[in-house]
Amino acid sequence: MNQENQNNKNGNDNQVSQVNDNDHSDFGVKPPVIIPQSNRTEFTKHFQSYNSRLFHVPYCYFLPNDAKQVAQALKYARHHGRRVTIKSGGHSCEALSSADNTVVIDMSKMKSAQLDLLTRQITVGSGVNWIEFYNKTAPHGLATAGGSCPTVNVGGLIGGGGANYLSPRYGYACDNVVSMTIVTADGRIRHCSAHHHSDLFWAMRGGGHGGLGVMVDATLQLHPIEPKLYINSITIRFDVLQQALLFIDEYSRIMDQMIYLNVHAGMKLAIGPSSGYVRCNFLYNGDPTVGDTEFRKFFGKFQSAVPSITTNFNATPISILQILASGPDTPIARSYTRGRIMDNWTGLMADLLVSMFENSTVPTMTNNTDITANIFFEMYFHGGEMQAKPRNYNAFVHRSAQWSTSISLNYQLPANDEKATTHQI
């Protein structure tokens, strides 16, 4: 058995001595935080997965303050013979931002934000979340496409594409990046744009998290935004969910690109369909008076096709900050999630979704003694400007997508892990 394997076999003591060795001399005036396995409280907190079904035991967490320390983190991992994983906000539903025995480069301290009102651009660190982002830009009447969850971070979202309420008008978050700072595996700090390291710049915008480099910061183009936006919702009965999905899909192909739609449905498994809800959310990214008119037009056509829907027309316009603050921020629970990118809905596809919420299906998902167990469906619009860019504009591959969808089983009892993960959702 080699020395590293012997260290792993003997537990954390030898690993901690490695993590705490004296190779920090060139980290600069403000050294990074390095959290070893022996610091149980901080170590567990920094795993911070939203999915408590999964728990990884990295070699350590390395929290850099700047690009030079990111480069040092890569050197540090090589010195200890460890692979690297990158954590931005920790929102991966399968906790992919960490892995066993790796050096996790945790970007949460990278919170810089520099706003240039002349160019209408902002440069933000990878650890900035989207509520912090809009807090910086919205008071100046500026915004861009970002995340719909307030605690998702910039770094992870840009790598995967990134879309929210503003995307039908402004495109994906990755489409609005004009430059970025990347640290590559060789430790070099590269300032990337369409004119410098353009191949890396192309790949890092929407190409996924494939190990091409660590995004330290990104500069994004901003756009004028109304101080208040019109947002409203429509309540849909479960028994007409299929018809509703087909209508929404059809309407989305002809609507103004100022309009954004999403659909949320949920149900408590211990109770069944009687506990369920379906809601379609509508946002107009422009003059809220026009938004009210467009919503009434949408509702009228919707009600003609699916009579059993309801709404409250007395909606008060609110700011993008208020919208994001009220957005989904899933509580920590054991969960199993599947997602799909879709070009359209068909009757068969809608039927299959509806079947997930039927009484005959519910007992096969989780043990109904878990009173917290629920199934949750989300559907997000991906049309408008998101489809307008050419296929080779950047590395994002889903330019024809009309919708992204996800279905999650959420629960608390570990005994439900096998049922939840083997159910074909």
C-alpha positions in Angstrom: 0.0 0.0 0.0 1.4 3.4 -1.0 1.7 6.3 1.5 -1.4 8.2 0.2 -3.6 5.1 0.5 -2.2 4.4 4.0 -3.0 8.0 5.0 -6.6 7.6 3.7 -7.0 4.4 5.6 -5.8 5.8 8.8 -8.4 8.6 8.8 -8.1 12.4 8.8 -5.1 13.0 11.0 -2.5 12.6 8.3 -4.6 14.4 5.8 -4.9 17.4 8.1 -1.1 17.6 8.6 -0.8 17.8 4.8 -3.5 20.4 4.5 -1.8 22.5 7.2 1.7 22.4 5.8 3.6 25.6 5.3 3.3 26.2 1.6 1.2 29.4 1.9 4.1 31.9 1.7 3.3 33.3 -1.7 -0.5 33.8 -1.2 -0.2 37.5 -0.7 -1.2 40.0 2.1 -4.7 38.4 2.5 -4.2 34.7 2.5 -7.0 32.3 1.4 -9.1 30.3 3.8 -8.3 26.6 3.7 -10.8 24.4 5.6 -9.5 20.8 6.3 -11.7 17.8 7.3 -10.7 18.2 10.9 -12.7 21.5 11.2 -16.0 19.7 11.2 -18.3 22.6 11.7 -16.9 24.8 8.9 -16.2 21.8 6.7 -19.8 20.6 6.8 -21.2 24.2 6.3 -19.1 24.7 3.2 -20.5 21.5 1.6 -23.9 23.4 1.7 -25.6 21.3 -0.9 -29.3 21.9 -1.4 -29.7 18.2 -1.7 -29.2 16.5 1.7 -29.4 13.1 0.0 -25.8 13.6 -1.1 -22.8 14.4 1.0 -19.2 14.4 -0.3 -16.0 14.5 1.7 -13.5 16.6 -0.2 -9.8 16.7 0.8 -10.3 20.4 1.7 -12.1 23.6 0.8 -9.9 26.3 -0.6 -11.5 29.8 -0.6 -9.4 32.2 -2.7 -9.7 36.0 -2.6 -8.4 36.8 -6.1 -7.2 35.3 -9.4 -3.6 34.7 -8.2 -5.0 32.7 -5.3 -7.1 30.6 -7.7 -3.8 29.8 -9.5 -2.3 28.9 -6.2 -5.2 26.6 -5.4 -4.5 24.7 -8.6 -0.8 24.5 -7.6 -1.8 23.4 -4.1 -4.0 20.6 -5.5 -1.1 19.4 -7.8 1.3 19.5 -4.8 -1.1 17.2 -2.9 -1.9 15.0 -5.8 -5.6 15.9 -5.8 -8.2 16.6 -8.5 -10.1 19.9 -8.4 -13.8 20.7 -8.3 -15.2 24.3 -8.5 -18.0 25.6 -6.3 -19.8 28.8 -7.2 -23.1 28.8 -5.4 -23.6 25.1 -4.7 -27.0 24.8 -6.5 -26.2 21.6 -8.5 -29.2 19.3 -7.8 -26.7 16.4 -7.7 -24.1 18.3 -5.6 -21.6 18.3 -8.5 -19.7 21.3 -7.1 -17.8 19.0 -4.8 -16.5 15.5 -4.9 -14.7 13.1 -2.5 -11.0 13.6 -1.9 -10.8 16.7 -4.2 -9.6 20.2 -3.5 -12.8 22.2 -3.8 -12.1 25.7 -5.0 -14.9 27.6 -3.3 -15.5 30.9 -5.0 -17.8 32.4 -2.4 -15.3 35.1 -1.3 -15.0 36.4 -4.9 -17.6 39.2 -4.4 -16.1 42.1 -6.3 -18.5 44.2 -8.4 -17.5 47.2 -10.5 -20.2 49.1 -12.4 -19.4 51.3 -15.4 -22.3 53.6 -16.1 -20.7 55.0 -19.2 -20.4 51.7 -21.0 -23.4 50.1 -19.2 -21.2 47.2 -18.2 -20.5 45.5 -14.9 -17.6 43.3 -13.9 -18.5 40.8 -11.1 -16.7 38.1 -9.3 -17.8 34.5 -9.7 -19.1 34.4 -6.1 -21.6 37.2 -6.6 -25.2 35.9 -6.5 -28.0 37.4 -8.6 -29.8 39.3 -5.8 -26.4 41.0 -5.1 -26.0 41.6 -8.9 -29.3 43.3 -9.3 -28.9 45.3 -6.1 -25.9 46.9 -7.8 -27.5 47.5 -11.2 -31.2 48.1 -10.7 -31.0 51.4 -8.8 -29.4 52.8 -12.0 -32.2 51.5 -14.2 -30.0 48.7 -15.6 -30.1 44.9 -15.7 -29.4 41.9 -17.8 -30.4 38.3 -18.0 -29.4 36.3 -15.0 -30.8 33.7 -12.6 -34.3 33.3 -11.3 -33.2 32.1 -7.9 -31.7 34.8 -5.7 -28.9 32.7 -4.3 -27.6 31.2 -7.6 -24.1 32.6 -8.3 -22.8 34.3 -11.4 -20.0 31.8 -12.1 -22.0 28.6 -12.3 -24.9 30.2 -14.2 -22.8 31.7 -17.0 -21.1 28.4 -17.5 -24.5 26.6 -18.1 -26.2 29.4 -20.1 -28.4 31.2 -17.6 -32.0 32.4 -18.2 -34.6 34.3 -16.2 -37.6 36.7 -16.6 -35.5 39.1 -18.7 -34.1 36.5 -21.2 -36.8 36.7 -23.9 -35.7 40.3 -24.5 -32.0 40.1 -23.6 -30.9 36.5 -24.4 -29.1 34.2 -22.1 -26.7 35.4 -19.4 -23.8 33.9 -21.3 -24.9 35.9 -24.4 -24.3 39.1 -22.5 -20.8 38.4 -21.4 -18.3 40.7 -23.1 -15.1 39.5 -21.4 -14.0 37.2 -18.5 -11.0 36.4 -16.5 -10.1 32.7 -16.5 -7.4 30.7 -14.7 -6.4 27.7 -16.8 -5.0 24.4 -15.4 -1.4 25.6 -16.0 -2.0 28.4 -13.5 -2.0 31.2 -16.1 -4.5 34.1 -15.7 -6.1 34.8 -19.0 -8.2 37.8 -19.8 -10.6 36.5 -22.5 -12.9 38.2 -25.0 -13.8 38.0 -28.6 -10.4 39.4 -29.4 -8.2 37.7 -26.8 -8.1 33.9 -26.2 -11.3 33.9 -28.3 -11.6 30.1 -28.4 -11.6 29.8 -24.6 -14.0 32.8 -24.4 -16.3 31.0 -26.8 -16.2 27.7 -24.9 -16.6 29.2 -21.4 -19.9 30.9 -22.3 -22.6 28.3 -22.0 -20.3 25.3 -22.6 -21.0 23.6 -19.3 -18.5 22.9 -16.5 -16.1 20.8 -18.4 -12.8 21.7 -16.8 -11.5 24.3 -19.3 -10.7 26.8 -16.6 -11.9 28.6 -13.5 -14.0 31.7 -14.1 -12.8 34.4 -11.7 -14.9 37.2 -13.0 -17.1 38.3 -15.9 -18.0 41.6 -17.5 -21.6 41.7 -18.7 -23.5 44.1 -20.9 -26.4 45.8 -19.2 -29.7 47.1 -20.6 -32.2 49.7 -19.5 -35.1 48.3 -17.4 -38.3 49.8 -16.1 -38.3 50.7 -12.4 -41.4 48.5 -12.0 -42.5 45.5 -14.1 -45.9 44.0 -14.6 -46.1 40.4 -13.2 -49.1 38.3 -12.6 -50.2 34.7 -12.3 -53.0 32.4 -13.4 -54.2 29.5 -11.3 -55.0 26.3 -13.2 -56.9 23.2 -12.0 -55.0 19.9 -12.1 -57.7 18.3 -14.2 -57.0 20.7 -17.1 -53.2 20.6 -16.8 -52.8 18.9 -20.2 -54.9 21.4 -22.1 -53.2 24.3 -20.3 -49.7 23.1 -21.2 -50.6 22.7 -24.9 -52.2 26.2 -25.0 -49.2 27.9 -23.3 -46.8 26.2 -25.7 -48.8 27.3 -28.7 -49.2 30.9 -27.4 -45.5 31.2 -26.6 -44.7 31.0 -30.3 -46.6 34.1 -31.2 -46.3 36.3 -28.2 -44.3 39.5 -27.9 -40.7 38.9 -26.8 -41.2 41.3 -23.9 -43.3 38.5 -22.4 -41.9 35.7 -20.2 -43.9 32.7 -19.0 -43.2 29.9 -16.6 -45.3 27.2 -15.0 -45.0 25.7 -11.5 -47.0 22.7 -10.2 -46.7 20.9 -6.9 -48.4 18.3 -4.7 -47.9 16.8 -1.2 -47.5 13.0 -1.7 -49.1 12.1 1.6 -52.3 13.9 0.7 -52.4 13.4 -3.1 -53.9 15.5 -5.9 -56.3 17.4 -3.6 -53.2 19.2 -2.1 -51.9 20.2 -5.5 -51.6 23.5 -7.4 -50.7 24.6 -10.9 -49.7 28.2 -11.6 -48.6 30.0 -14.7 -46.6 33.2 -14.2 -46.5 36.1 -16.7 -44.0 38.9 -16.8 -43.9 41.9 -19.2 -40.4 43.4 -19.5 -41.5 46.9 -20.5 -44.1 49.6 -19.7 -46.2 48.0 -17.0 -49.4 49.6 -18.5 -48.7 47.8 -21.7 -48.0 44.7 -19.6 -51.4 44.8 -18.1 -53.0 45.0 -21.5 -50.9 42.1 -22.8 -51.8 40.0 -19.7 -55.5 40.6 -20.2 -55.2 39.5 -23.8 -53.3 36.4 -22.8 -55.8 35.5 -20.1 -58.7 36.0 -22.5 -57.3 33.6 -25.1 -56.3 31.2 -22.4 -59.7 31.1 -20.8 -61.4 30.5 -24.2 -59.2 27.4 -24.6 -59.2 26.3 -21.0 -62.3 27.7 -19.2 -61.4 26.6 -15.6 -58.6 29.1 -14.9 -58.6 32.1 -12.5 -56.6 35.2 -11.8 -56.6 38.5 -10.0 -56.4 41.5 -12.3 -55.4 43.9 -9.6 -51.6 43.2 -9.9 -49.3 45.9 -8.6 -46.1 46.3 -10.7 -42.9 45.6 -8.7 -39.1 45.9 -9.3 -36.8 43.2 -10.6 -35.3 43.1 -7.1 -38.6 42.3 -5.6 -39.4 39.7 -8.2 -36.1 38.0 -7.7 -36.3 38.1 -3.9 -39.7 36.3 -4.0 -38.3 33.8 -6.5 -37.7 30.1 -5.8 -35.0 29.3 -3.3 -35.6 25.7 -2.5 -35.2 24.7 1.1 -32.6 22.0 1.9 -34.1 18.5 1.7 -33.4 15.1 0.3 -34.3 15.3 -3.4 -34.1 13.6 -6.7 -34.4 15.7 -9.8 -34.7 15.1 -13.6 -34.6 17.8 -16.2 -35.3 18.1 -19.9 -34.8 20.7 -22.6 -37.8 20.7 -25.0 -38.6 22.1 -28.4 -42.4 21.7 -27.9 -45.2 20.0 -26.0 -47.3 17.1 -27.4 -50.5 15.6 -26.0 -48.6 12.4 -25.1 -45.9 14.3 -23.2 -48.5 16.3 -21.3 -50.3 13.1 -20.5 -47.2 11.5 -19.1 -46.6 14.6 -16.9 -50.2 14.5 -15.6 -49.8 10.8 -14.7 -47.0 11.8 -12.2 -49.7 13.5 -10.1 -52.3 10.8 -10.1 -53.3 8.7 -7.1 -52.2 5.5 -8.7 -48.6 6.8 -9.1 -48.1 8.6 -5.8 -47.5 5.6 -3.6 -44.7 4.3 -5.8 -42.6 7.5 -5.3 -42.1 7.7 -1.6 -43.4 6.2 1.6 -46.4 8.2 2.5 -45.4 8.3 6.2 -43.0 11.1 5.2 -45.5 14.0 5.6 -43.0 16.5 4.0 -42.7 14.5 0.7 -43.7 16.4 -2.4 -43.4 16.4 -6.1 -42.6 19.6 -7.9 -42.7 20.5 -11.6 -41.2 23.6 -13.2 -41.3 24.8 -16.8 -39.4 27.8 -18.1 -39.7 29.7 -21.4 -36.6 29.8 -23.7 -37.8 31.6 -26.7 -37.5 35.2 -28.0 -33.9 36.6 -28.0 -32.6 33.3 -26.6 -33.3 31.7 -29.9 -32.1 34.6 -32.0 -28.3 34.2 -31.8 -26.7 31.9 -34.4 -25.8 28.4 -33.3 -22.0 29.2 -33.2 -22.3 32.4 -31.2 -21.0 30.7 -28.2 -20.9 27.1 -26.8 -24.5 27.0 -25.6 -26.1 24.2 -27.7 -29.8 24.5 -27.0 -30.7 27.4 -29.3 -33.9 25.7 -30.6 -35.3 25.1 -27.2 -38.7 26.5 -26.3 -38.8 25.2 -22.7 -36.6 23.8 -20.0 -38.4 21.5 -17.5 -37.6 19.8 -14.2 -39.4 17.4 -11.9 -38.2 16.9 -8.3 -39.1 14.6 -5.6 -38.4 16.2 -2.2 -38.5 14.4 1.1 -36.8 14.0 4.5 -36.7 10.3 5.4 -33.5 8.5 4.2 -35.6 5.3 3.9 -37.2 6.9 0.8 -33.9 7.3 -1.1 -34.3 4.0 -3.0 -37.9 4.6 -4.0 -37.2 8.1 -5.1 -34.1 7.4 -7.2 -35.5 4.3 -8.9 -38.8 5.9 -9.9 -38.9 6.8 -13.6 -39.6 10.5 -13.5 
